[in-house]
């Protein structure tokens, strides 16, 4: 990998880490989901990067893909188990990291530790030639040893320039025969639960991604091109489009109906079990990997 590219990945990692640290500090009883998400995204912009996706705030049994809307009234409550997942990019080179915070409580420390320890062993396992199923097996073993279940249908993922989910998946269970290669950039994210160990699609979320233009014209085409120019074909929040104008929600819905954008469903544990998550981004080296979101 080119040294300039490595520097951009590392810079993105430092900024993503900073944004996550700031979000964790701000997380408390009565704080709104929206304020937390916007604070994290502001930190990213303040440091000269861009969000790689909207801040995910997944509370209790929610596993992924919840980001607040512009008039979101949700606030954190005592005892909430909050997953904060933040990503940013520098010229398309992405860093993705996440942590779990328990609001003014320590009832679920063991569940939080399960995903943290699973990530530690996963990072130690990653090196050229290792198969994805070996990483997943080690993650599963750690989580099960703690008395919990890994989420089998949520995975980590390979990162490429301007591509958040590319090619190789990093499972939380023994799955897949792909070999890890030097130069790969991976977001590794164990999820642990006291539930069944699978998530389901619960409802449409407010995270979107562009698809093909199809036969757009006029205002619809203008809006599509504005999204493309501003969000680099990476996932974006509906609330980010308010800069476009007052009718952006109607315009976004039209693009969705035309099949020119898709929105991600909010994923919830099938038995409403609580979920913890821990994530880092790594660059695979000749003998192991370098964690960009720890530097």
C-alpha positions in Angstrom: 0.0 0.0 0.0 1.3 3.5 -0.9 2.7 5.4 2.1 0.4 8.4 1.3 -2.6 6.2 1.4 -1.5 4.7 4.7 -1.1 8.2 6.2 -4.7 9.0 5.1 -6.1 5.9 6.7 -4.2 6.7 9.9 -5.4 10.3 9.9 -8.9 9.1 9.4 -8.4 6.7 12.3 -7.3 9.4 14.7 -10.2 11.6 13.8 -12.8 8.8 14.1 -11.3 7.9 17.5 -11.6 11.6 18.6 -15.2 11.8 17.5 -16.0 8.6 19.4 -14.3 9.9 22.5 -16.3 13.1 22.4 -19.5 11.3 21.8 -18.8 9.0 24.8 -18.2 12.1 27.0 -21.4 13.7 25.9 -23.6 10.6 26.5 -25.7 10.9 29.6 -29.2 10.9 31.0 -31.4 13.5 29.2 -29.0 14.0 26.3 -30.8 13.7 23.0 -29.8 11.2 20.3 -29.7 14.0 17.8 -27.4 16.2 19.8 -25.0 13.3 20.3 -25.0 12.4 16.6 -24.5 16.0 15.5 -21.7 16.5 18.0 -19.8 13.5 16.7 -20.2 14.6 13.1 -19.2 18.2 13.9 -15.9 16.9 15.4 -15.2 15.0 12.2 -15.7 18.2 10.1 -13.7 20.3 12.6 -10.7 18.1 12.0 -10.9 18.3 8.2 -12.5 14.9 7.4 -16.0 13.9 6.4 -18.4 11.3 7.9 -18.2 8.0 6.1 -21.8 7.3 7.3 -24.2 8.8 9.7 -23.5 8.3 13.4 -25.3 5.1 14.4 -26.9 5.3 17.9 -28.2 1.8 18.7 -29.9 1.5 22.1 -30.5 -1.7 24.0 -31.8 -4.3 21.6 -31.1 -2.2 18.5 -28.0 -3.5 16.7 -27.4 -1.2 13.8 -28.7 1.4 11.3 -30.4 3.8 13.7 -29.5 7.5 13.2 -31.7 10.3 14.5 -34.0 12.3 12.3 -34.0 16.1 12.3 -36.9 16.3 14.8 -35.9 13.2 16.9 -37.2 13.5 20.4 -35.4 10.5 21.9 -33.2 11.0 24.9 -31.0 8.7 26.8 -32.3 7.2 30.0 -30.6 5.6 33.0 -29.7 2.0 32.3 -29.6 2.4 28.5 -27.0 0.3 26.7 -25.9 2.5 23.9 -23.8 1.5 20.9 -22.1 4.5 19.3 -20.7 3.7 15.8 -18.8 6.5 14.1 -16.9 6.5 10.8 -15.1 9.2 8.8 -12.9 9.4 5.7 -10.0 11.4 4.4 -10.2 11.5 0.6 -12.3 8.3 0.7 -10.0 6.4 3.0 -12.3 5.2 5.8 -12.0 4.6 9.5 -14.8 3.0 11.4 -15.0 2.5 15.2 -17.6 1.8 17.8 -18.1 1.4 21.6 -20.8 0.5 24.0 -21.7 2.8 26.9 -24.1 2.0 29.8 -25.8 5.1 31.1 -25.3 5.6 34.8 -25.4 1.8 35.5 -23.1 -1.2 35.5 -25.6 -4.0 35.3 -24.3 -5.1 31.9 -20.5 -4.8 32.3 -20.0 -8.5 31.4 -21.9 -8.1 28.1 -19.8 -5.0 27.2 -16.6 -6.9 28.1 -17.6 -9.8 25.9 -17.5 -7.7 22.7 -14.4 -5.9 23.9 -12.5 -9.0 24.6 -13.7 -10.6 21.4 -12.3 -7.7 19.4 -9.0 -8.0 21.2 -8.6 -11.7 20.2 -9.8 -11.0 16.7 -7.1 -8.3 16.2 -4.5 -10.8 17.5 -5.7 -13.4 15.0 -5.6 -11.2 11.9 -2.6 -11.8 9.7 -2.1 -12.8 6.0 -3.3 -16.3 5.3 -5.8 -16.6 8.1 -9.3 -17.5 7.0 -12.3 -15.4 8.0 -13.9 -18.4 9.7 -10.9 -18.6 12.1 -11.4 -15.0 13.1 -15.1 -15.7 13.6 -14.4 -18.8 15.6 -12.2 -16.9 18.0 -14.8 -14.2 18.4 -17.5 -16.7 19.0 -15.5 -18.6 21.6 -14.7 -15.5 23.7 -18.4 -14.3 23.6 -19.7 -17.7 24.5 -17.2 -18.2 27.3 -18.7 -15.0 28.8 -22.2 -16.7 28.7 -23.5 -14.7 25.7 -24.2 -15.3 22.0 -22.4 -13.6 19.0 -24.7 -11.9 16.5 -24.3 -14.3 13.6 -25.9 -12.1 10.9 -23.9 -9.0 11.6 -20.3 -8.8 10.4 -17.3 -6.7 10.1 -16.3 -5.7 6.6 -13.5 -4.8 4.2 -13.0 -1.1 3.4 -11.8 0.4 0.2 -11.6 4.0 -1.0 -15.2 5.4 -0.9 -16.6 1.9 -0.3 -17.8 1.1 3.2 -18.6 -2.6 2.6 -16.3 -4.1 0.1 -15.6 -7.8 -0.7 -14.6 -9.6 2.4 -16.8 -9.9 5.5 -15.4 -10.6 9.0 -17.9 -12.8 10.7 -18.7 -13.2 14.4 -19.1 -16.9 14.0 -17.0 -19.6 12.1 -18.0 -18.7 8.5 -16.3 -18.2 5.2 -13.1 -19.5 3.6 -11.6 -16.3 2.3 -8.0 -15.7 3.3 -6.8 -12.4 4.8 -4.3 -10.7 2.6 -1.6 -8.1 3.3 -2.8 -4.6 2.5 -6.5 -5.3 3.3 -8.2 -2.7 5.4 -10.9 -4.2 7.7 -13.5 -2.9 10.1 -13.7 -5.6 12.8 -16.8 -5.4 15.0 -17.9 -8.2 17.3 -21.5 -8.0 18.6 -22.5 -9.9 21.7 -26.1 -10.4 23.0 -28.0 -12.1 25.8 -30.6 -12.9 23.2 -30.9 -15.4 20.4 -27.9 -14.2 18.4 -29.6 -12.9 15.3 -31.0 -9.5 14.3 -34.1 -8.8 12.1 -35.2 -5.9 10.1 -37.6 -3.9 12.3 -38.5 -0.7 10.3 -37.1 1.6 7.7 -34.3 3.8 9.1 -33.1 7.3 8.0 -29.8 6.1 6.5 -29.7 6.1 2.7 -27.4 5.2 -0.1 -27.5 6.2 -3.8 -28.2 3.5 -6.4 -28.5 4.0 -10.2 -29.8 7.2 -11.7 -32.3 5.3 -13.8 -34.4 7.7 -15.8 -34.4 10.7 -13.6 -34.9 14.2 -15.0 -35.6 17.7 -13.8 -35.6 18.4 -10.1 -35.2 14.7 -9.3 -32.0 14.5 -11.3 -30.8 17.7 -9.7 -31.3 16.3 -6.2 -29.7 13.0 -7.1 -26.6 14.8 -8.4 -26.5 17.1 -5.3 -26.4 14.0 -3.1 -23.7 12.4 -5.2 -21.6 15.5 -5.0 -22.0 16.0 -1.3 -21.9 12.4 0.1 -19.5 10.7 -2.3 -21.8 7.6 -2.9 -21.3 6.7 0.8 -24.3 6.2 3.2 -26.0 9.5 4.3 -28.7 10.6 6.7 -31.9 12.0 5.5 -31.4 14.9 7.9 -28.2 15.9 6.1 -30.3 16.8 3.1 -32.0 19.7 4.8 -29.2 21.8 3.3 -30.8 21.2 -0.1 -34.0 23.0 0.6 -37.3 22.8 2.5 -38.9 20.0 0.4 -35.9 17.6 0.7 -38.0 14.9 2.4 -40.4 14.8 -0.5 -37.6 14.7 -2.9 -35.8 11.9 -1.0 -39.0 9.9 -1.0 -39.4 10.3 -4.7 -35.9 9.0 -5.3 -36.6 6.1 -3.1 -39.8 5.2 -5.0 -37.9 5.4 -8.3 -35.3 3.0 -6.9 -32.5 5.6 -7.2 -31.8 5.5 -3.4 -32.2 2.8 -0.9 -32.6 3.1 2.9 -31.2 0.8 5.4 -33.6 -1.0 7.8 -33.0 -0.6 11.5 -31.8 -4.0 12.8 -33.1 -5.4 16.2 -32.2 -8.5 18.1 -34.8 -11.2 17.3 -35.7 -11.9 20.9 -35.2 -8.3 22.0 -32.0 -9.2 23.7 -29.5 -6.5 24.7 -26.6 -6.0 22.4 -23.0 -4.8 22.9 -20.6 -3.8 20.2 -16.9 -2.9 19.9 -15.1 -2.0 16.7 -11.7 -1.0 15.3 -10.3 -0.5 11.8 -7.1 -2.3 11.0 -4.6 -2.4 8.1 -3.2 -5.9 7.5 0.6 -6.0 7.6 3.0 -8.8 6.7 3.0 -10.2 10.3 -0.3 -9.0 11.7 -2.3 -5.8 11.6 -2.1 -2.1 12.5 -5.1 -0.6 14.3 -5.8 2.8 12.9 -8.5 3.8 15.4 -6.2 3.2 18.4 -3.2 5.3 17.4 
